[in-house]
Amino acid sequence: MEHEEARDRMVRYQIQQRGIDDPRLLEAVGKVPREAFVPRRYRKMAYRDGPLPIGRGQTISQPYVVALMTLALQIEPGDKVLEVGTGSGYQAAVLAELGAEVVSVERHDGLADKAREALEKVGYDVDVRRGDGSKGLEEEAPFDAILVTAAAPTIPTTLLEQLRDGGRLVIPVEETRGHQRLIRVTRNADGSFERSELAQVAFVPLIGEEGWDDDRASWWG
Ligand code: SAH
């Protein structure tokens, strides 16, 4: 009950009042129990207006940022979606709540296990895989939407190649150190790409073949 009230307030004040009014999205975010995806000691803070630590130097994203990215992906029920950076599993749960078929890749073993457990416990059917998602997931492609929840140095071309015609990629890109922009790339029916900038953001780095080298992780702290 306590959590439900906090969730309703989150939807209203953190998301709706900042201009996101898509009813399906608001309904979905209003349903997913965010407290189930944060570590026990942060559970009371599950609905605060910011990111929270989830271990391994990683974070569960701010609710507003989750809403913004999800909206940009234009998810329709039945869409096949790849998430790169499972983290807590919360974002994957929001996508599943919208009716997407979600495959999510996480490079940290421990985080992948915890996310899988939380998703199952709350009742979301998400395929969580352990691995480097910076090069996508060839064997599951093409995707209607791909969401990367860690900042990349550039847009990995492999990810663009794994989009279906009409597919959307949403990804934070840090082309200049310290300045991350959330980018959406849409693949048109004729195979051309359309790029737009959505917001300034702050994500942990994407570490992998098409991301940063491992030393970036320690630079980050
Ligand atoms: N979407 C998450 C937030 C993730 S934080 C949530 O809702 O909680 C970013 C995550 O990306 C971290 O867990 C980090 O370990 C992971 N990550 C970084 N590089 C990755 C890569 N190349 N492949 C898969 N996961 C990666």
py3Dmol code that shows the C-alpha trace and the ligand (Angstrom):
import py3Dmol

protein = """\
ATOM      1  CA  MET A   1       0.000   0.000   0.000  1.00  0.00           C
ATOM      2  CA  GLU A   2       2.762   2.342   1.032  1.00  0.00           C
ATOM      3  CA  HIS A   3       4.615   1.455  -2.157  1.00  0.00           C
ATOM      4  CA  GLU A   4       1.505   1.915  -4.295  1.00  0.00           C
ATOM      5  CA  GLU A   5       1.009   5.439  -3.023  1.00  0.00           C
ATOM      6  CA  ALA A   6       4.642   6.286  -3.611  1.00  0.00           C
ATOM      7  CA  ARG A   7       4.370   4.831  -7.114  1.00  0.00           C
ATOM      8  CA  ASP A   8       1.280   6.910  -7.936  1.00  0.00           C
ATOM      9  CA  ARG A   9       3.080  10.036  -6.760  1.00  0.00           C
ATOM     10  CA  MET A  10       6.127   9.112  -8.820  1.00  0.00           C
ATOM     11  CA  VAL A  11       4.000   8.756 -11.946  1.00  0.00           C
ATOM     12  CA  ARG A  12       2.244  12.047 -11.349  1.00  0.00           C
ATOM     13  CA  TYR A  13       5.045  14.312 -10.158  1.00  0.00           C
ATOM     14  CA  GLN A  14       8.183  12.864 -11.720  1.00  0.00           C
ATOM     15  CA  ILE A  15       6.805  11.747 -15.062  1.00  0.00           C
ATOM     16  CA  GLN A  16       3.441  13.294 -15.963  1.00  0.00           C
ATOM     17  CA  GLN A  17       4.288  16.767 -14.694  1.00  0.00           C
ATOM     18  CA  ARG A  18       7.450  16.732 -16.773  1.00  0.00           C
ATOM     19  CA  GLY A  19       5.369  16.388 -19.897  1.00  0.00           C
ATOM     20  CA  ILE A  20       5.048  12.654 -20.539  1.00  0.00           C
ATOM     21  CA  ASP A  21       1.363  11.929 -21.010  1.00  0.00           C
ATOM     22  CA  ASP A  22       1.232   8.706 -23.034  1.00  0.00           C
ATOM     23  CA  PRO A  23      -1.536   6.779 -21.219  1.00  0.00           C
ATOM     24  CA  ARG A  24      -0.176   3.290 -21.954  1.00  0.00           C
ATOM     25  CA  LEU A  25       3.250   4.229 -20.670  1.00  0.00           C
ATOM     26  CA  LEU A  26       1.904   5.907 -17.521  1.00  0.00           C
ATOM     27  CA  GLU A  27      -0.223   2.855 -16.830  1.00  0.00           C
ATOM     28  CA  ALA A  28       2.723   0.511 -17.271  1.00  0.00           C
ATOM     29  CA  VAL A  29       5.058   2.529 -15.053  1.00  0.00           C
ATOM     30  CA  GLY A  30       2.232   2.734 -12.516  1.00  0.00           C
ATOM     31  CA  LYS A  31       2.121  -1.051 -12.339  1.00  0.00           C
ATOM     32  CA  VAL A  32       5.728  -2.203 -12.086  1.00  0.00           C
ATOM     33  CA  PRO A  33       6.804  -2.573  -8.430  1.00  0.00           C
ATOM     34  CA  ARG A  34      10.120  -0.705  -8.540  1.00  0.00           C
ATOM     35  CA  GLU A  35      10.849  -1.703  -4.928  1.00  0.00           C
ATOM     36  CA  ALA A  36      11.311  -5.300  -6.093  1.00  0.00           C
ATOM     37  CA  PHE A  37      14.294  -4.243  -8.214  1.00  0.00           C
ATOM     38  CA  VAL A  38      16.334  -2.216  -5.710  1.00  0.00           C
ATOM     39  CA  PRO A  39      18.603  -3.704  -3.007  1.00  0.00           C
ATOM     40  CA  ARG A  40      16.845  -4.271   0.308  1.00  0.00           C
ATOM     41  CA  ARG A  41      18.618  -1.420   2.073  1.00  0.00           C
ATOM     42  CA  TYR A  42      17.405   1.107  -0.498  1.00  0.00           C
ATOM     43  CA  ARG A  43      13.861  -0.173  -0.669  1.00  0.00           C
ATOM     44  CA  LYS A  44      12.410   2.833   1.183  1.00  0.00           C
ATOM     45  CA  MET A  45      13.980   5.052  -1.462  1.00  0.00           C
ATOM     46  CA  ALA A  46      12.684   3.020  -4.406  1.00  0.00           C
ATOM     47  CA  TYR A  47      10.431   5.834  -5.661  1.00  0.00           C
ATOM     48  CA  ARG A  48      12.733   8.791  -5.174  1.00  0.00           C
ATOM     49  CA  ASP A  49      13.489  11.061  -8.082  1.00  0.00           C
ATOM     50  CA  GLY A  50      16.915   9.712  -9.026  1.00  0.00           C
ATOM     51  CA  PRO A  51      19.070   6.659  -9.727  1.00  0.00           C
ATOM     52  CA  LEU A  52      20.054   4.213  -6.935  1.00  0.00           C
ATOM     53  CA  PRO A  53      23.064   1.909  -6.515  1.00  0.00           C
ATOM     54  CA  ILE A  54      22.472  -1.758  -7.334  1.00  0.00           C
ATOM     55  CA  GLY A  55      26.010  -3.093  -6.701  1.00  0.00           C
ATOM     56  CA  ARG A  56      29.102  -3.531  -8.902  1.00  0.00           C
ATOM     57  CA  GLY A  57      29.254   0.253  -9.282  1.00  0.00           C
ATOM     58  CA  GLN A  58      26.062   0.158 -11.353  1.00  0.00           C
ATOM     59  CA  THR A  59      22.722   1.916 -10.907  1.00  0.00           C
ATOM     60  CA  ILE A  60      19.009   1.517 -11.540  1.00  0.00           C
ATOM     61  CA  SER A  61      18.052   4.521 -13.685  1.00  0.00           C
ATOM     62  CA  GLN A  62      15.932   7.450 -12.518  1.00  0.00           C
ATOM     63  CA  PRO A  63      12.209   6.733 -13.111  1.00  0.00           C
ATOM     64  CA  TYR A  64      11.839   9.738 -15.422  1.00  0.00           C
ATOM     65  CA  VAL A  65      14.740   8.574 -17.587  1.00  0.00           C
ATOM     66  CA  VAL A  66      13.201   5.095 -17.841  1.00  0.00           C
ATOM     67  CA  ALA A  67       9.920   6.692 -18.947  1.00  0.00           C
ATOM     68  CA  LEU A  68      11.654   8.953 -21.468  1.00  0.00           C
ATOM     69  CA  MET A  69      13.608   6.104 -23.056  1.00  0.00           C
ATOM     70  CA  THR A  70      10.608   3.793 -23.135  1.00  0.00           C
ATOM     71  CA  LEU A  71       8.460   6.451 -24.804  1.00  0.00           C
ATOM     72  CA  ALA A  72      11.145   7.067 -27.435  1.00  0.00           C
ATOM     73  CA  LEU A  73      11.147   3.350 -28.292  1.00  0.00           C
ATOM     74  CA  GLN A  74       7.442   3.517 -29.316  1.00  0.00           C
ATOM     75  CA  ILE A  75       6.729  -0.002 -28.073  1.00  0.00           C
ATOM     76  CA  GLU A  76       3.726  -1.874 -29.426  1.00  0.00           C
ATOM     77  CA  PRO A  77       2.470  -5.102 -27.830  1.00  0.00           C
ATOM     78  CA  GLY A  78       4.298  -8.053 -29.379  1.00  0.00           C
ATOM     79  CA  ASP A  79       7.390  -6.022 -30.343  1.00  0.00           C
ATOM     80  CA  LYS A  80      10.626  -7.921 -30.018  1.00  0.00           C
ATOM     81  CA  VAL A  81      12.958  -5.797 -27.932  1.00  0.00           C
ATOM     82  CA  LEU A  82      16.628  -6.095 -27.021  1.00  0.00           C
ATOM     83  CA  GLU A  83      17.883  -4.336 -23.907  1.00  0.00           C
ATOM     84  CA  VAL A  84      21.617  -3.980 -23.419  1.00  0.00           C
ATOM     85  CA  GLY A  85      22.426  -3.508 -19.724  1.00  0.00           C
ATOM     86  CA  THR A  86      19.859  -5.395 -17.645  1.00  0.00           C
ATOM     87  CA  GLY A  87      21.137  -3.955 -14.363  1.00  0.00           C
ATOM     88  CA  SER A  88      18.335  -4.374 -11.840  1.00  0.00           C
ATOM     89  CA  GLY A  89      15.818  -5.635 -14.399  1.00  0.00           C
ATOM     90  CA  TYR A  90      13.448  -2.700 -13.778  1.00  0.00           C
ATOM     91  CA  GLN A  91      13.577  -1.252 -17.290  1.00  0.00           C
ATOM     92  CA  ALA A  92      13.062  -4.721 -18.752  1.00  0.00           C
ATOM     93  CA  ALA A  93       9.984  -5.109 -16.546  1.00  0.00           C
ATOM     94  CA  VAL A  94       8.512  -1.845 -17.856  1.00  0.00           C
ATOM     95  CA  LEU A  95       9.043  -3.033 -21.443  1.00  0.00           C
ATOM     96  CA  ALA A  96       7.440  -6.395 -20.632  1.00  0.00           C
ATOM     97  CA  GLU A  97       4.507  -4.641 -18.955  1.00  0.00           C
ATOM     98  CA  LEU A  98       3.916  -2.852 -22.275  1.00  0.00           C
ATOM     99  CA  GLY A  99       3.569  -6.231 -23.936  1.00  0.00           C
ATOM    100  CA  ALA A 100       7.019  -6.477 -25.498  1.00  0.00           C
ATOM    101  CA  GLU A 101       8.913  -9.719 -25.875  1.00  0.00           C
ATOM    102  CA  VAL A 102      12.142  -8.766 -24.104  1.00  0.00           C
ATOM    103  CA  VAL A 103      15.643 -10.195 -24.331  1.00  0.00           C
ATOM    104  CA  SER A 104      18.082  -8.398 -22.036  1.00  0.00           C
ATOM    105  CA  VAL A 105      21.871  -8.773 -21.885  1.00  0.00           C
ATOM    106  CA  GLU A 106      24.011  -7.983 -18.821  1.00  0.00           C
ATOM    107  CA  ARG A 107      27.784  -8.274 -18.567  1.00  0.00           C
ATOM    108  CA  HIS A 108      27.932  -8.802 -14.781  1.00  0.00           C
ATOM    109  CA  ASP A 109      27.064 -12.340 -13.759  1.00  0.00           C
ATOM    110  CA  GLY A 110      25.797 -11.397 -10.305  1.00  0.00           C
ATOM    111  CA  LEU A 111      23.550  -8.629 -11.610  1.00  0.00           C
ATOM    112  CA  ALA A 112      22.112 -10.870 -14.336  1.00  0.00           C
ATOM    113  CA  ASP A 113      21.252 -13.513 -11.723  1.00  0.00           C
ATOM    114  CA  LYS A 114      19.599 -11.011  -9.379  1.00  0.00           C
ATOM    115  CA  ALA A 115      17.631  -9.375 -12.170  1.00  0.00           C
ATOM    116  CA  ARG A 116      16.439 -12.741 -13.447  1.00  0.00           C
ATOM    117  CA  GLU A 117      15.299 -13.639  -9.926  1.00  0.00           C
ATOM    118  CA  ALA A 118      13.475 -10.329  -9.363  1.00  0.00           C
ATOM    119  CA  LEU A 119      11.734 -10.479 -12.738  1.00  0.00           C
ATOM    120  CA  GLU A 120      10.578 -14.009 -12.137  1.00  0.00           C
ATOM    121  CA  LYS A 121       9.376 -13.228  -8.633  1.00  0.00           C
ATOM    122  CA  VAL A 122       7.243 -10.328  -9.834  1.00  0.00           C
ATOM    123  CA  GLY A 123       5.980 -12.383 -12.752  1.00  0.00           C
ATOM    124  CA  TYR A 124       7.667 -10.945 -15.841  1.00  0.00           C
ATOM    125  CA  ASP A 125       8.775 -13.299 -18.556  1.00  0.00           C
ATOM    126  CA  VAL A 126      12.077 -11.734 -19.660  1.00  0.00           C
ATOM    127  CA  ASP A 127      14.956 -13.627 -21.238  1.00  0.00           C
ATOM    128  CA  VAL A 128      18.055 -12.421 -19.333  1.00  0.00           C
ATOM    129  CA  ARG A 129      21.421 -13.381 -20.828  1.00  0.00           C
ATOM    130  CA  ARG A 130      24.926 -12.906 -19.505  1.00  0.00           C
ATOM    131  CA  GLY A 131      27.366 -11.433 -21.969  1.00  0.00           C
ATOM    132  CA  ASP A 132      28.656  -8.447 -23.924  1.00  0.00           C
ATOM    133  CA  GLY A 133      25.605  -6.790 -25.431  1.00  0.00           C
ATOM    134  CA  SER A 134      27.544  -4.017 -27.172  1.00  0.00           C
ATOM    135  CA  LYS A 135      27.441  -6.096 -30.352  1.00  0.00           C
ATOM    136  CA  GLY A 136      23.777  -6.941 -29.905  1.00  0.00           C
ATOM    137  CA  LEU A 137      22.426 -10.459 -30.111  1.00  0.00           C
ATOM    138  CA  GLU A 138      22.826 -11.748 -33.633  1.00  0.00           C
ATOM    139  CA  GLU A 139      20.926 -15.004 -33.068  1.00  0.00           C
ATOM    140  CA  GLU A 140      17.785 -13.162 -31.898  1.00  0.00           C
ATOM    141  CA  ALA A 141      17.833 -10.342 -34.490  1.00  0.00           C
ATOM    142  CA  PRO A 142      16.067  -8.514 -36.057  1.00  0.00           C
ATOM    143  CA  PHE A 143      14.488  -6.389 -33.331  1.00  0.00           C
ATOM    144  CA  ASP A 144      11.652  -3.873 -33.419  1.00  0.00           C
ATOM    145  CA  ALA A 145      13.495  -1.881 -30.796  1.00  0.00           C
ATOM    146  CA  ILE A 146      16.891  -1.884 -29.119  1.00  0.00           C
ATOM    147  CA  LEU A 147      17.564  -0.001 -25.894  1.00  0.00           C
ATOM    148  CA  VAL A 148      21.067   0.492 -24.555  1.00  0.00           C
ATOM    149  CA  THR A 149      21.113   1.619 -20.922  1.00  0.00           C
ATOM    150  CA  ALA A 150      24.846   2.343 -20.666  1.00  0.00           C
ATOM    151  CA  ALA A 151      26.750   5.102 -22.456  1.00  0.00           C
ATOM    152  CA  ALA A 152      28.646   4.199 -25.628  1.00  0.00           C
ATOM    153  CA  PRO A 153      31.531   6.105 -27.250  1.00  0.00           C
ATOM    154  CA  THR A 154      29.735   5.939 -30.620  1.00  0.00           C
ATOM    155  CA  ILE A 155      26.640   4.230 -32.015  1.00  0.00           C
ATOM    156  CA  PRO A 156      27.588   0.582 -32.629  1.00  0.00           C
ATOM    157  CA  THR A 157      26.843  -0.226 -36.290  1.00  0.00           C
ATOM    158  CA  THR A 158      26.152  -3.841 -35.345  1.00  0.00           C
ATOM    159  CA  LEU A 159      23.137  -2.652 -33.370  1.00  0.00           C
ATOM    160  CA  LEU A 160      21.802  -0.693 -36.349  1.00  0.00           C
ATOM    161  CA  GLU A 161      22.165  -3.791 -38.499  1.00  0.00           C
ATOM    162  CA  GLN A 162      20.042  -5.768 -36.029  1.00  0.00           C
ATOM    163  CA  LEU A 163      17.061  -3.408 -36.381  1.00  0.00           C
ATOM    164  CA  ARG A 164      14.090  -4.417 -38.474  1.00  0.00           C
ATOM    165  CA  ASP A 165      12.898  -1.851 -41.072  1.00  0.00           C
ATOM    166  CA  GLY A 166      10.982   0.688 -39.004  1.00  0.00           C
ATOM    167  CA  GLY A 167      12.963  -0.362 -35.926  1.00  0.00           C
ATOM    168  CA  ARG A 168      14.179   2.085 -33.261  1.00  0.00           C
ATOM    169  CA  LEU A 169      17.468   2.235 -31.363  1.00  0.00           C
ATOM    170  CA  VAL A 170      17.713   4.392 -28.240  1.00  0.00           C
ATOM    171  CA  ILE A 171      21.198   4.833 -26.811  1.00  0.00           C
ATOM    172  CA  PRO A 172      23.174   7.288 -24.675  1.00  0.00           C
ATOM    173  CA  VAL A 173      26.297   8.367 -26.563  1.00  0.00           C
ATOM    174  CA  GLU A 174      29.305  10.160 -25.106  1.00  0.00           C
ATOM    175  CA  GLU A 175      31.181  11.553 -28.089  1.00  0.00           C
ATOM    176  CA  THR A 176      32.789  14.243 -25.954  1.00  0.00           C
ATOM    177  CA  ARG A 177      33.986  13.154 -22.532  1.00  0.00           C
ATOM    178  CA  GLY A 178      31.546  14.143 -19.823  1.00  0.00           C
ATOM    179  CA  HIS A 179      28.764  15.047 -22.276  1.00  0.00           C
ATOM    180  CA  GLN A 180      26.238  12.314 -22.884  1.00  0.00           C
ATOM    181  CA  ARG A 181      23.278  12.671 -25.196  1.00  0.00           C
ATOM    182  CA  LEU A 182      20.392  10.285 -25.522  1.00  0.00           C
ATOM    183  CA  ILE A 183      20.030   9.488 -29.229  1.00  0.00           C
ATOM    184  CA  ARG A 184      17.281   7.757 -31.161  1.00  0.00           C
ATOM    185  CA  VAL A 185      18.003   6.198 -34.527  1.00  0.00           C
ATOM    186  CA  THR A 186      15.123   4.937 -36.670  1.00  0.00           C
ATOM    187  CA  ARG A 187      15.683   2.542 -39.538  1.00  0.00           C
ATOM    188  CA  ASN A 188      13.454   3.537 -42.461  1.00  0.00           C
ATOM    189  CA  ALA A 189      11.821   1.095 -44.849  1.00  0.00           C
ATOM    190  CA  ASP A 190      14.377   2.020 -47.548  1.00  0.00           C
ATOM    191  CA  GLY A 191      17.229   1.068 -45.216  1.00  0.00           C
ATOM    192  CA  SER A 192      18.268   4.652 -44.458  1.00  0.00           C
ATOM    193  CA  PHE A 193      18.643   5.909 -40.880  1.00  0.00           C
ATOM    194  CA  GLU A 194      17.187   8.917 -39.146  1.00  0.00           C
ATOM    195  CA  ARG A 195      18.876  10.275 -36.042  1.00  0.00           C
ATOM    196  CA  SER A 196      17.428  12.574 -33.400  1.00  0.00           C
ATOM    197  CA  GLU A 197      18.636  13.868 -30.078  1.00  0.00           C
ATOM    198  CA  LEU A 198      16.341  13.417 -27.080  1.00  0.00           C
ATOM    199  CA  ALA A 199      18.063  14.673 -23.939  1.00  0.00           C
ATOM    200  CA  GLN A 200      21.244  15.152 -21.948  1.00  0.00           C
ATOM    201  CA  VAL A 201      21.797  12.168 -19.680  1.00  0.00           C
ATOM    202  CA  ALA A 202      24.307  10.513 -17.308  1.00  0.00           C
ATOM    203  CA  PHE A 203      24.765   6.765 -17.631  1.00  0.00           C
ATOM    204  CA  VAL A 204      27.453   4.323 -16.522  1.00  0.00           C
ATOM    205  CA  PRO A 205      29.748   3.284 -19.388  1.00  0.00           C
ATOM    206  CA  LEU A 206      29.030   0.514 -21.886  1.00  0.00           C
ATOM    207  CA  ILE A 207      32.012  -1.817 -21.510  1.00  0.00           C
ATOM    208  CA  GLY A 208      32.685  -4.199 -24.384  1.00  0.00           C
ATOM    209  CA  GLU A 209      33.784  -4.839 -27.915  1.00  0.00           C
ATOM    210  CA  GLU A 210      31.770  -1.943 -29.362  1.00  0.00           C
ATOM    211  CA  GLY A 211      31.854   0.062 -26.132  1.00  0.00           C
ATOM    212  CA  TRP A 212      34.699   1.298 -23.916  1.00  0.00           C
ATOM    213  CA  ASP A 213      37.680  -0.748 -22.778  1.00  0.00           C
ATOM    214  CA  ASP A 214      37.624  -2.160 -19.284  1.00  0.00           C
ATOM    215  CA  ASP A 215      39.874   0.613 -17.893  1.00  0.00           C
ATOM    216  CA  ARG A 216      37.071   3.089 -18.467  1.00  0.00           C
ATOM    217  CA  ALA A 217      35.156   1.208 -15.773  1.00  0.00           C
ATOM    218  CA  SER A 218      37.820   1.925 -13.175  1.00  0.00           C
ATOM    219  CA  TRP A 219      38.226   5.501 -14.379  1.00  0.00           C
ATOM    220  CA  TRP A 220      34.528   5.855 -13.682  1.00  0.00           C
ATOM    221  CA  GLY A 221      35.011   4.588 -10.122  1.00  0.00           C
TER     222      GLY A 221
END
"""
ligand_1 = """\
26
SAH
N 18.503 -0.851 -17.302
C 19.022 -0.978 -15.948
C 20.059 0.066 -15.624
C 21.336 -0.436 -16.082
S 22.827 0.355 -15.602
C 17.923 -0.965 -14.928
O 16.758 -0.805 -15.275
O 18.229 -1.172 -13.758
C 23.794 -0.230 -16.964
C 24.083 -1.695 -16.965
O 24.788 -1.987 -18.168
C 24.997 -2.171 -15.837
O 24.374 -3.188 -15.126
C 26.255 -2.667 -16.565
O 26.862 -3.784 -15.922
C 25.682 -3.031 -17.918
N 26.637 -3.101 -19.026
C 27.675 -2.296 -19.311
N 28.286 -2.679 -20.448
C 27.593 -3.761 -20.913
C 27.722 -4.611 -22.063
N 28.672 -4.428 -22.979
N 26.828 -5.620 -22.203
C 25.852 -5.836 -21.295
N 25.679 -5.058 -20.190
C 26.543 -4.032 -20.005
"""
view = py3Dmol.view(width=600, height=400)
view.addModel(protein, "pdb")
view.setStyle({"model": 0}, {"cartoon": {"style": "trace"}})
view.addModel(ligand_1, "xyz")
view.setStyle({"model": 1}, {"stick": {}})
view.zoomTo()
view.show()
